[in-house]
Amino acid sequence: MTASRGIPDRLRTPMERNLKSWESLLMLVAIGIFVANSFASPYFLNAWNLSDATFNFTEKAMIAFAMALLIISGEIDLSVAAIIALASTAMGAAAQAGVGTEGLVLIGLSVGLLCGAFNGILVTGLGLPSIVVTIGTMSLFRGISFIILGDQAYRGYPPDFAFFGQGYVWWVISFEFVLFAIIAAIYAVLLHMTNFGRAVYAIGNNATGALFSGIRVGRVKFILFLLTGLMSGVAAICLTSRLGSTRPSIAFGWELEIVTMVVLGGVNILGGSGSILGVVIAAFVMGLVTFGLGLLNVPGIVMSIVIGALLISVIALPRLWSMWRAG
Amino acid sequence: MKRILASREALLLVAIGLLLALIATRFPGFVTPSNLAAVFNDTAPLILLAIGQMIVILTRCIDLSVAANLALTGMVVSLINIAAPGLPIIAIFAVAIGFGALLGMFNGILVWKLAIPPIVVTLGTMTIFRGIIFLLTEGKWVNSHEMSDAFKAVPRTVILGLPVLSWIAIAAVILFSIVMTRTTLGRAFYAAGGNPHAATYAGINVGRTQFWAFTTSGAIAGLTGYLWVSRFAVAYVDVAGGFELTVVAACVIGGVSIMGGIGSVPGALLGALFLGIIANALPVVNISPFWQMAISGAAIIIAVVLNAQANRSPGRIILKRAERAG
């Protein structure tokens, strides 16, 4: 941030820009991990195994896309995993009361939207810092789940509800993976090809400047909180359907994995820059690392060291490199 | 400025008083001095960590790795205790504080020298520290019978009616009250967070100040790590899991501004006590402990709303709307 950049005597060519971009670096990492995995385990290069591996990241990535927009705009939402818990609890309670699959989906999405709206009102309406607000709502939303469920669990979802998390569209292509791809495309268009997307970047770079150039900063941010809540609702439907049960501790700790995914994808945690393509590749990197290490019988907690080290080193290494070059 | 701060802490003190009075109307046993002392002792680790976290937040950073640091340092001193049961307790204290400080320095150096955002750094080190515990122990627990008696006795030894754990918290409150108000470093923490540019022009190295904030927070977390594992006489990977957010919550309730530069040791103390009293009172008043999470969540939101009302600057009418939006 404080490192002074020299003024170049010519523009970089588009080719050079693409090759040196964060996304290509990340792509190299992803390919490297893929190749290493295929040598490390004979079970890796199997269509069904690879298809299973996608479940490691599809639900988290759905939220990560909305979170990426939120972080680019300079805010953050740490309550996403708690929204999953609350939405899942609401769906569980409704399923007990005999609500059908359509009703459950509707309830999951509405709870997500409502939670997002609650965050959005506190942050944009009252002008509060989002990191504290969402630490608070994180406890609140999951706390409500705990009040309702305690140490119990909801089971007994309707049979056709299982499709969202366990269904396959064609051969090894799961419904969740298709949904992930569609959502990625929607967010890529929204962020990179619409006025709304440009507004998100503008707000992240200079909120006051954006306001004075006629962007309704509060409204854009409110919509972003709504979207994050909605995506948490979608993820809640997929996860609940995949697990077939709801406990208040469902998706515990996901908020930090999702933020890790977004930051790994090259989104500046301080706001203002990032791309959906980066987040997509980061999702694959994290999914492949988790899956590959799992095949080698590496325990989950050791994988989290790898993810943590990956998070710090992908940010630290380029900075060390430029410091070293600057002497 | 001082008056506003004083009144905010007074407000919290009144809130705690009302809370206690409310509990006392139905359960007078809760407010007896001996029970209050027990509640204080139970809250002591949270008080210690909240003071460290407050210093970090003052400099516009955040330390999400405190609970993981606590767990790792606790495990390291437990393993040392197994390997060398005869080691004097004073050496255990030195190792706990030193090792914790070292972990804090690692955070600090990444924030200072590489300018990586603190939330990213400590998010990463949080998982790394917990992972290292697993690598050290392969997931095994260190149980009570493996720890030496002297090792376990320290936090429980009663001096002048209070356990050592409580005295350490009291000592930390006094020490850091003096450090924060009466020393150059203490004022530098406020200056670096209140206005980094002005601090730089005043000759304060903002990055280095943040480094020392992380080191202090780490040292306190390390000390608390030893006290925690010896008090509960068990060390394992998930010790104090998720506690980092409770610590941040205590700070926010205690009036520490997440934007940096505002906060005080008495505030952090009261914020921690508020959460501690709620946690201890729920089983007494027959509310399921499952309510605790939602209640502390609601308390954080109310506290941050109140803080924002108090901190809103009256001037600069032109930019008022922009500031709200930003």
Chai-1 contact restraints between the chains, C-beta under 6 A:
chainA,res_idxA,chainB,res_idxB,connection_type,confidence,min_distance_angstrom,max_distance_angstrom,comment,restraint_id
A,M1,B,A115,contact,1.0,0.0,6.0,A-B,restraint_1
A,G127,B,R324,contact,1.0,0.0,6.0,A-B,restraint_2
A,L128,B,V304,contact,1.0,0.0,6.0,A-B,restraint_3
A,L128,B,A308,contact,1.0,0.0,6.0,A-B,restraint_4
A,P129,B,I258,contact,1.0,0.0,6.0,A-B,restraint_5
A,V132,B,V252,contact,1.0,0.0,6.0,A-B,restraint_6
A,V132,B,I258,contact,1.0,0.0,6.0,A-B,restraint_7
A,V132,B,V304,contact,1.0,0.0,6.0,A-B,restraint_8
A,I135,B,L245,contact,1.0,0.0,6.0,A-B,restraint_9
A,I135,B,V248,contact,1.0,0.0,6.0,A-B,restraint_10
A,G136,B,G297,contact,1.0,0.0,6.0,A-B,restraint_11
A,G136,B,I300,contact,1.0,0.0,6.0,A-B,restraint_12
A,G136,B,I301,contact,1.0,0.0,6.0,A-B,restraint_13
A,S139,B,M293,contact,1.0,0.0,6.0,A-B,restraint_14
A,S139,B,S296,contact,1.0,0.0,6.0,A-B,restraint_15
A,S139,B,G297,contact,1.0,0.0,6.0,A-B,restraint_16
A,L140,B,A294,contact,1.0,0.0,6.0,A-B,restraint_17
A,L140,B,G297,contact,1.0,0.0,6.0,A-B,restraint_18
A,L140,B,A298,contact,1.0,0.0,6.0,A-B,restraint_19
A,G143,B,M293,contact,1.0,0.0,6.0,A-B,restraint_20
A,G143,B,A294,contact,1.0,0.0,6.0,A-B,restraint_21
A,G143,B,G297,contact,1.0,0.0,6.0,A-B,restraint_22
A,I144,B,A294,contact,1.0,0.0,6.0,A-B,restraint_23
A,F146,B,F290,contact,1.0,0.0,6.0,A-B,restraint_24
A,F146,B,M293,contact,1.0,0.0,6.0,A-B,restraint_25
A,I147,B,F290,contact,1.0,0.0,6.0,A-B,restraint_26
A,I147,B,W291,contact,1.0,0.0,6.0,A-B,restraint_27
A,I147,B,A294,contact,1.0,0.0,6.0,A-B,restraint_28
A,G150,B,F290,contact,1.0,0.0,6.0,A-B,restraint_29
A,A207,B,G326,contact,1.0,0.0,6.0,A-B,restraint_30
A,T208,B,A322,contact,1.0,0.0,6.0,A-B,restraint_31
A,T208,B,G326,contact,1.0,0.0,6.0,A-B,restraint_32
A,L211,B,A322,contact,1.0,0.0,6.0,A-B,restraint_33
A,L211,B,A325,contact,1.0,0.0,6.0,A-B,restraint_34
A,V217,B,A325,contact,1.0,0.0,6.0,A-B,restraint_35
A,G218,B,A325,contact,1.0,0.0,6.0,A-B,restraint_36
A,L256,B,L123,contact,1.0,0.0,6.0,A-B,restraint_37
A,V263,B,V120,contact,1.0,0.0,6.0,A-B,restraint_38
A,I269,B,P117,contact,1.0,0.0,6.0,A-B,restraint_39
A,I269,B,V120,contact,1.0,0.0,6.0,A-B,restraint_40
A,I301,B,G131,contact,1.0,0.0,6.0,A-B,restraint_41
A,I301,B,F134,contact,1.0,0.0,6.0,A-B,restraint_42
A,V302,B,G131,contact,1.0,0.0,6.0,A-B,restraint_43
A,S304,B,T127,contact,1.0,0.0,6.0,A-B,restraint_44
A,S304,B,G131,contact,1.0,0.0,6.0,A-B,restraint_45
A,I305,B,I128,contact,1.0,0.0,6.0,A-B,restraint_46
A,I305,B,G131,contact,1.0,0.0,6.0,A-B,restraint_47
A,G308,B,G124,contact,1.0,0.0,6.0,A-B,restraint_48
A,G308,B,T127,contact,1.0,0.0,6.0,A-B,restraint_49
A,G308,B,I128,contact,1.0,0.0,6.0,A-B,restraint_50
A,L311,B,G124,contact,1.0,0.0,6.0,A-B,restraint_51
A,I312,B,G124,contact,1.0,0.0,6.0,A-B,restraint_52
A,I315,B,I116,contact,1.0,0.0,6.0,A-B,restraint_53
A,A316,B,L114,contact,1.0,0.0,6.0,A-B,restraint_54
A,R319,B,L114,contact,1.0,0.0,6.0,A-B,restraint_55
